[in-house]
């Protein structure tokens, strides 16, 4: 009986020791060799931890603001004017003028929609469009210098006539609501072929703005028809009155 008792104690001790070793093995890291589902393991698909938001000086020196088109500035149409000189209209009373304007605006196109007489699609001479933009940047002396280029084409319209089309192209750079640079260019392209589009590339190499302290500048390019073109004849200055002669 004593031998039996000793054997039972020995077996119980070995079982307890094995359980403790197994528990210790489950709690230790298996380095991916044995995965029993215990403990936490890194997910290889999880995104990396966020980086320090502080921008390095080297990053700012390599920063070049993106150029985009504002809504409604990708196209520019040139319309034909009346071929013959129109007789001078007699002055009408305000009610008659309003009625005549309403009648002109009530003209409808092929789709049944009202047609603005000043923007009649059937009177288009050329339609210009911007299809691509690029830029190049240099940093020096506390300033950011940009060279902004736009590429596009001029397509002949129903009223095509060989000649020069002048396109109002504006280049601008903003920092939030602050306009750092804005320049309107009257860019001219010669169009002679009525059967094909004429390609053009315009470059503004004189964009200079203060050196940014963060990556928050925005550059824009596009047609600007809202700015009236400069008059061909400059306003003459008033003549100065001759001072009376004195003895």
MARGUBA-31934 format. One record per residue: residue number from 1; residue in three letters; x negated, y, z negated of N, C-alpha, C, CB in turn. Coordinates in pm, whole numbers. Glycine has a CB too. Layout:
# MARGUBA-31934
R;NUM;Ala;X;Y;Z;X;Y;Z;X;Y;Z;X;Y;Z $
...
# end
This chain:
# MARGUBA-31934
R;1;Unk;-82;-122;0;0;0;0;-84;125;0;92;2;-119 $
R;2;Unk;-199;119;-67;-287;237;-71;-340;267;67;-403;215;-169 $
R;3;Unk;-376;157;143;-428;176;278;-322;241;368;-473;43;337 $
R;4;Unk;-201;199;354;-90;256;432;-68;403;401;39;180;405 $
R;5;Unk;-78;437;272;-61;577;231;-170;665;287;-59;589;79 $
R;6;Unk;-297;611;282;-409;691;337;-391;713;485;-545;623;310 $
R;7;Unk;-349;608;558;-329;623;702;-220;725;733;-294;488;764 $
R;8;Unk;-115;726;655;-7;823;680;-58;963;659;114;797;588 $
R;9;Unk;-139;984;554;-193;1117;532;-288;1159;644;-265;1124;398 $
R;10;Unk;-370;1061;693;-463;1092;800;-390;1129;928;-556;975;825 $
R;11;Unk;-287;1053;960;-209;1082;1082;-139;1217;1070;-105;971;1107 $
R;12;Unk;-83;1246;952;-15;1374;933;-113;1490;947;53;1380;796 $
R;13;Unk;-236;1470;892;-337;1576;902;-380;1600;1045;-457;1541;819 $
R;14;Unk;-399;1490;1120;-438;1507;1261;-328;1575;1341;-473;1371;1325 $
R;15;Unk;-203;1540;1314;-91;1603;1386;-84;1752;1356;42;1536;1348 $
R;16;Unk;-105;1786;1228;-101;1928;1190;-215;2003;1256;-108;1944;1038 $
R;17;Unk;-333;1943;1258;-448;2008;1322;-423;2028;1471;-577;1926;1300 $
R;18;Unk;-367;1928;1539;-337;1940;1682;-236;2048;1709;-287;1809;1738 $
R;19;Unk;-133;2062;1626;-32;2166;1645;-93;2305;1633;80;2150;1543 $
R;20;Unk;-184;2319;1530;-248;2449;1510;-336;2485;1629;-332;2449;1381 $
R;21;Unk;-410;2386;1683;-494;2413;1799;-408;2448;1920;-583;2291;1830 $
R;22;Unk;-298;2378;1936;-209;2407;2050;-150;2546;2037;-97;2304;2060 $
R;23;Unk;-112;2585;1916;-56;2719;1894;-161;2824;1921;-1;2734;1752 $
R;24;Unk;-284;2797;1874;-391;2894;1900;-418;2906;2048;-520;2853;1826 $
R;25;Unk;-411;2795;2121;-433;2798;2266;-326;2876;2337;-441;2659;2321 $
R;26;Unk;-202;2865;2290;-93;2939;2353;-107;3088;2330;42;2891;2300 $
R;27;Unk;-163;3129;2220;-174;3271;2188;-294;3335;2255;-182;3291;2039 $
R;28;Unk;-391;3258;2300;-509;3316;2363;-484;3337;2511;-633;3227;2341 $
R;29;Unk;-570;3417;2573;-557;3444;2715;-606;3326;2795;-633;3571;2755 $
R;30;Unk;-529;3289;2900;-571;3175;2982;-638;3220;3111;-452;3087;3013 $
R;31;Unk;-654;3354;3126;-721;3409;3244;-658;3360;3375;-869;3373;3241 $
R;32;Unk;-530;3330;3368;-461;3290;3490;-476;3143;3524;-510;3370;3604 $
R;33;Unk;-555;3067;3448;-574;2925;3479;-453;2845;3437;-700;2871;3409 $
R;34;Unk;-402;2876;3318;-285;2803;3267;-183;2904;3224;-324;2708;3148 $
R;35;Unk;-73;2910;3291;30;3008;3260;153;2935;3209;65;3094;3384 $
R;36;Unk;173;2945;3079;288;2879;3017;404;2975;2993;248;2816;2886 $
R;37;Unk;387;3098;3040;495;3195;3023;486;3272;2895;624;3127;3030 $
R;38;Unk;383;3254;2816;368;3328;2692;276;3447;2716;312;3237;2579 $
R;39;Unk;296;3553;2640;209;3670;2651;245;3754;2772;63;3627;2658 $
R;40;Unk;182;3870;2786;209;3964;2895;97;3959;2997;226;4108;2841 $
R;41;Unk;135;3968;3122;38;3963;3230;62;4081;3323;46;3828;3306 $
R;42;Unk;-44;4143;3377;-29;4260;3464;38;4222;3595;-166;4326;3492 $
R;43;Unk;125;4312;3644;197;4291;3770;115;4352;3883;340;4353;3765 $
R;44;Unk;64;4271;3979;-18;4328;4087;58;4424;4176;-77;4218;4171 $
R;45;Unk;192;4416;4177;271;4505;4261;309;4634;4192;396;4436;4306 $
R;46;Unk;277;4648;4064;313;4769;3990;229;4887;4040;293;4749;3837 $
R;47;Unk;287;5008;4049;212;5126;4096;102;5161;3998;306;5247;4117 $
R;48;Unk;-7;5221;4048;-117;5258;3959;-74;5368;3865;-240;5302;4040 $
R;49;Unk;-138;5382;3752;-102;5489;3658;-125;5626;3720;-182;5477;3528 $
R;50;Unk;-44;5726;3685;-59;5860;3745;-197;5917;3717;48;5956;3692 $
R;51;Unk;-249;5986;3820;-381;6046;3807;-372;6183;3740;-447;6059;3944 $
R;52;Unk;-484;6231;3703;-491;6363;3643;-444;6468;3744;-635;6395;3594 $
R;53;Unk;-339;6547;3714;-287;6642;3812;-382;6756;3844;-158;6699;3761 $
R;54;Unk;-488;6770;3772;-583;6878;3795;-647;6862;3933;-690;6881;3685 $
R;55;Unk;-646;6970;4013;-702;6966;4148;-848;7006;4142;-623;7059;4245 $
R;56;Unk;-933;6927;4203;-1075;6955;4203;-1108;7061;4307;-1155;6826;4229 $
R;57;Unk;-1219;7131;4286;-1262;7235;4380;-1290;7174;4517;-1386;7308;4327 $
R;58;Unk;-1344;7054;4519;-1374;6988;4646;-1246;6959;4724;-1452;6858;4623 $
R;59;Unk;-1138;6928;4651;-1009;6902;4717;-952;7029;4778;-908;6842;4618 $
R;60;Unk;-967;7141;4710;-917;7268;4763;-997;7311;4885;-923;7377;4656 $
R;61;Unk;-1130;7283;4884;-1212;7320;4999;-1175;7238;5122;-1360;7301;4967 $
R;62;Unk;-1118;7121;5101;-1075;7037;5213;-927;7057;5248;-1099;6891;5180 $
R;63;Unk;-859;7142;5173;-714;7161;5191;-686;7249;5312;-653;7225;5065 $
R;64;Unk;-592;7204;5396;-548;7280;5513;-396;7273;5518;-613;7224;5646 $
R;65;Unk;-327;7386;5496;-180;7384;5489;-115;7324;5614;-127;7525;5468 $
R;66;Unk;-8;7254;5592;67;7193;5701;145;7299;5778;163;7085;5647 $
R;67;Unk;157;7281;5910;232;7373;5995;364;7307;6034;150;7413;6123 $
R;68;Unk;474;7379;6016;606;7327;6051;684;7430;6131;684;7287;5925 $
R;69;Unk;792;7384;6193;883;7471;6267;1002;7504;6179;930;7404;6399 $
R;70;Unk;1040;7630;6175;1163;7666;6107;1282;7623;6194;1168;7819;6078 $
R;71;Unk;1396;7601;6128;1517;7562;6201;1554;7669;6304;1634;7539;6104 $
R;72;Unk;1581;7625;6425;1627;7716;6529;1516;7791;6600;1720;7815;6471 $
R;73;Unk;1388;7756;6577;1279;7829;6641;1201;7744;6740;1185;7883;6535 $
R;74;Unk;1252;7626;6774;1179;7537;6866;1209;7567;7012;1214;7394;6836 $
R;75;Unk;1316;7646;7041;1354;7672;7180;1367;7822;7204;1487;7601;7213 $
R;76;Unk;1342;7859;7330;1357;7999;7370;1406;8003;7514;1222;8078;7355 $
R;77;Unk;1518;8072;7538;1576;8080;7672;1563;8220;7727;1723;8037;7670 $
R;78;Unk;1534;8228;7857;1531;8355;7929;1649;8357;8026;1396;8375;8005 $
R;79;Unk;1732;8459;8017;1855;8466;8095;1843;8568;8207;1974;8499;8006 $
R;80;Unk;1914;8540;8317;1915;8631;8432;2009;8747;8405;1955;8557;8560 $
R;81;Unk;1969;8861;8455;2054;8979;8447;2126;8995;8580;1972;9106;8412 $
R;82;Unk;2220;9089;8586;2294;9113;8709;2202;9151;8823;2398;9221;8689 $
R;83;Unk;2224;9091;8943;2136;9118;9056;2153;9260;9106;2163;9020;9169 $
R;84;Unk;2273;9307;9107;2299;9443;9155;2318;9536;9038;2423;9446;9247 $
R;85;Unk;2284;9660;9059;2300;9759;8953;2448;9778;8924;2233;9893;8992 $
R;86;Unk;2481;9772;8801;2621;9786;8763;2658;9934;8752;2650;9713;8629 $
R;87;Unk;2775;9971;8801;2816;10111;8787;2837;10146;8640;2945;10138;8867 $
R;88;Unk;2815;10270;8611;2833;10315;8474;2979;10305;8434;2782;10460;8457 $
R;89;Unk;3001;10248;8320;3138;10232;8272;3187;10361;8210;3146;10118;8169 $
R;90;Unk;3314;10385;8234;3376;10500;8171;3397;10471;8024;3509;10537;8239 $
R;91;Unk;3385;10574;7946;3406;10557;7803;3551;10526;7776;3362;10683;7725 $
R;92;Unk;3573;10423;7697;3708;10382;7660;3731;10411;7514;3731;10234;7690 $
R;93;Unk;3856;10415;7477;3887;10434;7336;3850;10307;7261;4037;10470;7315 $
R;94;Unk;3826;10314;7130;3782;10196;7054;3868;10073;7071;3776;10230;6909 $
R;95;Unk;3999;10089;7080;4088;9975;7095;4065;9906;7229;4234;10018;7082 $
R;96;Unk;4049;9986;7337;4026;9928;7469;3890;9859;7476;4035;10036;7578 $
R;97;Unk;3789;9916;7412;3657;9855;7411;3660;9720;7337;3555;9948;7345 $
R;98;Unk;3731;9716;7226;3741;9592;7151;3814;9486;7233;3814;9615;7018 $
R;99;Unk;3916;9528;7307;3991;9434;7390;3905;9380;7503;4116;9501;7447 $
R;100;Unk;3823;9466;7564;3736;9422;7674;3629;9326;7622;3670;9543;7742 $
R;101;Unk;3575;9354;7503;3474;9265;7444;3533;9129;7412;3414;9327;7318 $
R;102;Unk;3656;9128;7362;3722;9001;7331;3748;8920;7457;3853;9026;7256 $
R;103;Unk;3783;8989;7566;3809;8918;7692;3681;8857;7747;3871;9014;7796 $
R;104;Unk;3570;8930;7734;3443;8877;7782;3399;8757;7699;3335;8985;7780 $
R;105;Unk;3421;8766;7568;3380;8657;7480;3469;8535;7495;3381;8703;7335 $
R;106;Unk;3589;8554;7553;3684;8444;7565;3656;8355;7684;3824;8498;7576 $
R;107;Unk;3552;8387;7764;3516;8301;7876;3477;8163;7824;3402;8363;7960 $
R;108;Unk;3519;8061;7892;3491;7925;7847;3400;7853;7945;3621;7847;7829 $
R;109;Unk;3321;7762;7892;3231;7682;7974;3298;7553;8018;3102;7651;7898 $
R;110;Unk;3220;7462;8081;3275;7335;8130;3334;7249;8018;3168;7256;8202 $
R;111;Unk;3282;7265;7896;3333;7185;7785;3450;7250;7714;3222;7158;7686 $
R;112;Unk;3495;7362;7767;3609;7429;7707;3576;7519;7591;3706;7330;7663 $
R;113;Unk;3448;7525;7551;3406;7609;7440;3379;7751;7490;3282;7551;7371 $
R;114;Unk;3405;7851;7405;3376;7990;7446;3229;8008;7480;3417;8088;7336 $
R;115;Unk;3201;8089;7581;3065;8116;7625;3031;8261;7596;3048;8084;7775 $
R;116;Unk;2919;8279;7526;2871;8414;7501;2812;8467;7631;2766;8417;7384 $
R;117;Unk;2865;8578;7687;2813;8628;7815;2663;8653;7812;2884;8755;7853 $
R;118;Unk;2609;8688;7695;2466;8716;7686;2383;8589;7676;2438;8804;7567 $
R;119;Unk;2449;8473;7654;2378;8346;7642;2450;8238;7722;2366;8303;7493 $
R;120;Unk;2478;8269;7846;2548;8176;7935;2448;8073;7986;2617;8253;8053 $
R;121;Unk;2467;7942;7959;2371;7841;8006;2351;7841;8156;2416;7705;7963 $
R;122;Unk;2453;7882;8231;2439;7882;8377;2350;7996;8426;2575;7892;8443 $
R;123;Unk;2313;8088;8336;2229;8202;8375;2086;8189;8323;2290;8332;8322 $
R;124;Unk;2049;8069;8277;1913;8050;8225;1811;8047;8339;1904;7919;8142 $
R;125;Unk;1707;8128;8325;1596;8126;8421;1493;8022;8379;1530;8266;8433 $
R;126;Unk;1452;8030;8253;1358;7933;8197;1406;7893;8058;1214;7991;8192 $
R;127;Unk;1371;7772;8020;1386;7729;7881;1251;7679;7832;1497;7617;7866 $
R;128;Unk;1198;7746;7729;1070;7706;7672;1095;7629;7542;981;7831;7645 $
R;129;Unk;1009;7534;7515;1022;7455;7393;884;7422;7338;1103;7326;7418 $
R;130;Unk;876;7412;7205;752;7373;7137;763;7226;7099;725;7463;7012 $
R;131;Unk;664;7147;7139;668;7003;7114;563;6955;7016;651;6930;7243 $
R;132;Unk;458;7034;6992;352;6987;6903;281;7106;6840;251;6899;6979 $
R;133;Unk;222;7083;6722;149;7187;6650;28;7125;6584;239;7256;6545 $
R;134;Unk;-75;7206;6568;-194;7160;6497;-261;7281;6433;-292;7086;6594 $
R;135;Unk;-358;7254;6344;-428;7364;6279;-566;7317;6237;-347;7415;6156 $
R;136;Unk;-653;7417;6214;-789;7391;6170;-822;7496;6065;-891;7395;6289 $
R;137;Unk;-892;7456;5959;-916;7547;5847;-1064;7553;5811;-835;7503;5725 $
R;138;Unk;-1105;7672;5764;-1239;7691;5707;-1224;7775;5581;-1336;7760;5810 $
R;139;Unk;-1309;7747;5482;-1305;7818;5354;-1438;7892;5336;-1279;7719;5235 $
R;140;Unk;-1430;8022;5312;-1552;8100;5291;-1517;8235;5230;-1628;8120;5424 $
R;141;Unk;-1604;8280;5138;-1593;8414;5079;-1456;8441;5016;-1621;8520;5183 $
R;142;Unk;-1401;8339;4951;-1273;8357;4883;-1154;8369;4976;-1279;8477;4799 $
R;143;Unk;-1169;8326;5101;-1060;8334;5197;-1044;8200;5270;-1085;8448;5297 $
R;144;Unk;-922;8178;5315;-889;8062;5396;-858;8112;5537;-768;7981;5337 $
R;145;Unk;-940;8069;5633;-918;8108;5773;-859;7989;5847;-1052;8154;5840 $
R;146;Unk;-752;8016;5922;-683;7910;5995;-677;7941;6144;-541;7890;5938 $
R;147;Unk;-686;7836;6221;-662;7845;6365;-540;7756;6392;-790;7799;6450 $
R;148;Unk;-430;7820;6429;-303;7749;6448;-269;7747;6598;-187;7816;6365 $
R;149;Unk;-241;7630;6649;-209;7615;6791;-75;7544;6807;-321;7538;6865 $
R;150;Unk;0;7587;6907;127;7522;6942;123;7484;7089;251;7615;6912 $
R;151;Unk;179;7369;7121;186;7323;7259;332;7301;7296;104;7192;7279 $
R;152;Unk;364;7328;7421;501;7311;7466;511;7315;7617;591;7418;7405 $
R;153;Unk;633;7340;7664;655;7343;7809;765;7443;7842;691;7203;7863 $
R;154;Unk;761;7490;7966;863;7580;8018;933;7507;8133;802;7717;8067 $
R;155;Unk;1065;7490;8120;1144;7417;8220;1228;7516;8300;1236;7309;8152 $
R;156;Unk;1223;7510;8433;1307;7600;8515;1455;7576;8491;1275;7582;8663 $
R;157;Unk;1532;7685;8488;1676;7676;8467;1754;7695;8595;1720;7778;8365 $
R;158;Unk;1888;7701;8585;1973;7715;8705;1943;7842;8785;2119;7716;8664 $
R;159;Unk;1898;7948;8720;1871;8074;8788;1721;8095;8805;1933;8191;8710 $
R;160;Unk;1646;7987;8825;1501;7996;8832;1455;8089;8944;1441;7858;8853 $
R;161;Unk;1352;8166;8911;1283;8249;9010;1137;8252;8967;1344;8395;9019 $
R;162;Unk;1043;8228;9059;902;8226;9022;861;8358;8956;814;8199;9146 $
R;163;Unk;782;8347;8854;739;8468;8784;678;8437;8649;856;8562;8767 $
R;164;Unk;674;8538;8566;612;8527;8434;719;8526;8326;512;8641;8410 $
R;165;Unk;709;8431;8236;799;8426;8122;720;8471;7999;861;8282;8102 $
R;166;Unk;778;8563;7923;715;8613;7801;786;8552;7681;719;8769;7795 $
R;167;Unk;709;8480;7602;767;8408;7488;724;8473;7357;726;8258;7490 $
R;168;Unk;820;8510;7272;784;8568;7141;751;8457;7040;901;8656;7086 $
R;169;Unk;625;8433;7014;581;8327;6923;530;8390;6794;470;8238;6989 $
R;170;Unk;591;8350;6682;549;8404;6553;473;8296;6475;671;8454;6471 $
R;171;Unk;360;8339;6415;281;8256;6327;285;8320;6189;134;8240;6379 $
R;172;Unk;312;8241;6086;323;8296;5950;271;8195;5849;470;8334;5919 $
R;173;Unk;224;8249;5735;180;8166;5623;244;8223;5497;23;8162;5611 $
R;174;Unk;305;8137;5416;372;8180;5294;321;8105;5173;522;8160;5306 $
R;175;Unk;329;8174;5059;303;8111;4929;429;8132;4847;175;8173;4856 $
R;176;Unk;515;8030;4846;646;8049;4786;726;8146;4870;634;8099;4640 $
R;177;Unk;776;8253;4808;850;8356;4880;759;8469;4928;959;8413;4791 $
R;178;Unk;632;8463;4895;538;8569;4934;481;8540;5073;424;8581;4829 $
R;179;Unk;494;8639;5163;440;8625;5298;295;8673;5297;526;8706;5402 $
R;180;Unk;204;8580;5323;61;8612;5323;13;8658;5460;-20;8492;5277 $
R;181;Unk;79;8608;5564;40;8643;5702;161;8625;5791;-80;8556;5753 $
R;182;Unk;183;8721;5882;292;8711;5978;257;8795;6100;427;8756;5916 $
R;183;Unk;254;8731;6216;219;8802;6338;303;8751;6454;68;8785;6370 $
R;184;Unk;365;8845;6528;445;8811;6645;360;8832;6770;576;8896;6650 $
R;185;Unk;352;8730;6852;272;8736;6975;364;8728;7096;166;8621;6979 $
R;186;Unk;345;8816;7192;420;8811;7318;334;8734;7418;455;8957;7371 $
R;187;Unk;355;8603;7420;269;8515;7499;331;8492;7637;247;8380;7427 $
R;188;Unk;250;8510;7741;299;8500;7878;248;8375;7948;260;8623;7957 $
R;189;Unk;337;8313;8026;304;8196;8105;358;8215;8246;361;8066;8039 $
R;190;Unk;276;8187;8345;317;8198;8485;385;8069;8527;196;8228;8576 $
R;191;Unk;506;8080;8581;583;7963;8625;612;7977;8774;717;7949;8543 $
R;192;Unk;569;7878;8852;585;7885;8998;655;7764;9057;451;7900;9063 $
R;193;Unk;651;7650;8988;707;7526;9042;849;7506;8991;618;7405;9005 $
R;194;Unk;949;7510;9080;1089;7493;9034;1126;7348;9007;1184;7549;9138 $
R;195;Unk;1038;7253;9042;1072;7112;9028;1007;7044;8909;1034;7039;9153 $
R;196;Unk;920;7114;8837;849;7050;8726;831;7148;8611;711;6997;8772 $
R;197;Unk;810;7092;8494;786;7175;8375;642;7226;8376;815;7095;8245 $
R;198;Unk;624;7345;8323;491;7405;8312;445;7394;8167;492;7554;8360 $
R;199;Unk;332;7327;8145;280;7309;8010;208;7436;7964;184;7188;8004 $
R;200;Unk;210;7460;7832;136;7574;7778;81;7538;7640;227;7699;7769 $
R;201;Unk;-28;7605;7603;-88;7593;7471;-122;7733;7423;-215;7502;7473 $
R;202;Unk;-68;7771;7309;-95;7902;7249;-171;7883;7119;37;7981;7224 $
R;203;Unk;-273;7968;7096;-354;7958;6976;-367;8094;6909;-493;7901;7009 $
R;204;Unk;-342;8098;6780;-370;8216;6698;-490;8181;6610;-244;8258;6611 $
R;205;Unk;-605;8239;6643;-729;8205;6572;-764;8308;6466;-843;8193;6670 $
R;206;Unk;-672;8398;6434;-702;8508;6343;-621;8505;6215;-679;8639;6413 $
R;207;Unk;-580;8387;6172;-501;8375;6049;-597;8371;5930;-410;8246;6053 $
R;208;Unk;-591;8473;5845;-677;8481;5727;-591;8512;5606;-790;8589;5746 $
R;209;Unk;-600;8428;5503;-521;8446;5381;-613;8423;5261;-398;8348;5378 $
R;210;Unk;-572;8466;5141;-655;8442;5022;-674;8292;4996;-592;8507;4899 $
R;211;Unk;-788;8259;4938;-817;8121;4902;-710;8068;4807;-959;8109;4838 $
R;212;Unk;-646;7954;4838;-542;7901;4749;-601;7843;4621;-459;7795;4821 $
R;213;Unk;-523;7850;4514;-564;7791;4387;-495;7657;4366;-532;7885;4270 $
R;214;Unk;-402;7622;4457;-331;7494;4453;-286;7462;4595;-210;7498;4354 $
R;215;Unk;-243;7339;4615;-200;7298;4749;-54;7335;4769;-221;7146;4769 $
R;216;Unk;-27;7466;4773;113;7510;4782;133;7620;4886;159;7560;4646 $
R;217;Unk;49;7625;4990;70;7715;5101;152;7644;5208;-66;7765;5159 $
R;218;Unk;229;7721;5286;306;7665;5396;290;7753;5518;455;7650;5357 $
R;219;Unk;250;7694;5631;234;7768;5756;352;7736;5848;98;7732;5825 $
R;220;Unk;394;7838;5925;507;7822;6017;467;7870;6156;630;7901;5966 $
R;221;Unk;527;7809;6257;511;7852;6395;645;7834;6465;397;7772;6468 $
R;222;Unk;676;7922;6560;801;7909;6632;835;8034;6709;913;7875;6536 $
R;223;Unk;940;8024;6791;988;8140;6867;1070;8231;6776;1073;8094;6989 $
R;224;Unk;1051;8361;6792;1124;8459;6712;1192;8557;6806;1029;8533;6613 $
R;225;Unk;1321;8533;6831;1398;8621;6922;1466;8735;6847;1502;8539;6997 $
R;226;Unk;1457;8734;6714;1529;8835;6636;1456;8968;6632;1550;8785;6496 $
R;227;Unk;1325;8965;6661;1248;9090;6659;1255;9154;6796;1101;9064;6618 $
R;228;Unk;1302;9277;6809;1310;9340;6940;1172;9360;6999;1383;9475;6930 $
R;229;Unk;1163;9337;7128;1035;9354;7196;996;9500;7198;1041;9298;7339 $
R;230;Unk;867;9526;7196;819;9664;7197;853;9728;7331;666;9670;7171 $
R;231;Unk;889;9852;7326;927;9923;7448;806;9939;7538;987;10061;7415 $
R;232;Unk;829;9925;7669;718;9937;7763;665;10080;7766;761;9895;7904 $
R;233;Unk;757;10174;7754;715;10315;7751;708;10362;7608;813;10404;7833 $
R;234;Unk;590;10396;7563;575;10443;7426;637;10580;7410;427;10447;7387 $
R;235;Unk;691;10603;7294;754;10732;7266;648;10841;7268;828;10730;7130 $
R;236;Unk;673;10943;7343;578;11052;7352;586;11138;7228;601;11136;7477 $
R;237;Unk;473;11180;7183;469;11265;7067;517;11406;7100;328;11270;7009 $
R;238;Unk;568;11475;7002;616;11611;7025;498;11703;7047;700;11659;6907 $
R;239;Unk;519;11794;7142;413;11890;7168;406;11991;7054;436;11962;7302 $
R;240;Unk;284;12020;7019;266;12121;6915;285;12260;6975;126;12107;6847 $
R;241;Unk;351;12344;6900;369;12482;6946;236;12555;6939;477;12557;6862 $
R;242;Unk;213;12631;7044;89;12708;7049;95;12820;6948;63;12762;7190 $
R;243;Unk;-8;12828;6874;-14;12936;6774;-29;13070;6847;-132;12915;6673 $
R;244;Unk;35;13171;6797;24;13304;6864;-120;13352;6862;117;13409;6795 $
R;245;Unk;-157;13412;6971;-294;13462;6983;-317;13576;6885;-324;13508;7127 $
R;246;Unk;-432;13574;6825;-468;13682;6732;-592;13751;6779;-490;13629;6590 $
R;247;Unk;-597;13877;6761;-715;13956;6801;-818;13954;6692;-676;14100;6835 $
# end
